[in-house]
Amino acid sequence: MAKIRIKQVRSKIGRPESQKRTMDALGFRKMNHVIEHEATPQILGMVKKVKHLLEVEEIK
């Protein structure tokens, strides 16, 4: 399965609670935190929900 590298580039302060929980579920703790995940449909759906806060890169 493909992997994606996700970086938090915008703060979750002032965002709706559901978006904050999604960011926590993805594993983000602070700004500029970089995480690698498998590109499963569940992860891609979570990323799509908060894409305005993230920078996404596909790893080959």
C-alpha positions as CSV (number, residue, x, y, z in Angstrom):
1,M,0.0,0.0,0.0
2,A,1.2,3.5,-0.7
3,K,2.2,5.9,2.1
4,I,1.6,9.6,2.6
5,R,3.6,12.1,4.5
6,I,1.4,14.7,6.3
7,K,2.6,18.0,7.8
8,Q,0.5,20.3,10.0
9,V,1.0,23.8,8.6
10,R,-2.0,25.7,10.3
11,S,-3.1,25.7,13.8
12,K,-6.2,23.9,15.1
13,I,-7.0,26.7,17.6
14,G,-10.4,28.1,16.8
15,R,-11.5,25.2,14.7
16,P,-14.6,23.1,15.3
17,E,-14.3,20.3,17.9
18,S,-14.7,17.6,15.2
19,Q,-11.7,19.0,13.3
20,K,-9.6,19.1,16.5
21,R,-10.5,15.5,17.2
22,T,-9.6,14.4,13.7
23,M,-6.2,16.1,14.0
24,D,-5.6,14.3,17.3
25,A,-6.7,11.0,15.8
26,L,-4.2,11.5,13.0
27,G,-1.5,12.0,15.7
28,F,-0.7,15.7,15.4
29,R,0.6,17.3,18.6
30,K,2.0,20.6,17.4
31,M,2.7,22.8,14.4
32,N,5.1,21.6,11.7
33,H,4.7,18.0,13.1
34,V,5.3,15.5,10.3
35,I,3.6,12.1,10.3
36,E,3.7,9.1,7.8
37,H,0.6,7.0,7.4
38,E,-0.5,4.2,5.0
39,A,-2.9,5.6,2.4
40,T,-6.0,3.7,3.5
41,P,-9.5,5.0,2.7
42,Q,-10.0,5.8,6.4
43,I,-6.8,7.9,6.7
44,L,-7.5,9.7,3.3
45,G,-11.0,10.6,4.5
46,M,-9.6,12.1,7.7
47,V,-7.0,14.0,5.7
48,K,-9.7,15.3,3.4
49,K,-11.7,16.6,6.3
50,V,-8.9,18.8,7.6
51,K,-6.9,19.4,4.3
52,H,-6.9,23.2,4.9
53,L,-4.7,22.6,7.9
54,L,-2.3,20.1,6.3
55,E,0.3,19.7,3.6
56,V,0.2,16.2,2.0
57,E,2.9,14.5,0.0
58,E,2.8,11.0,-1.5
59,I,5.8,8.7,-0.7
60,K,6.8,6.2,-3.4
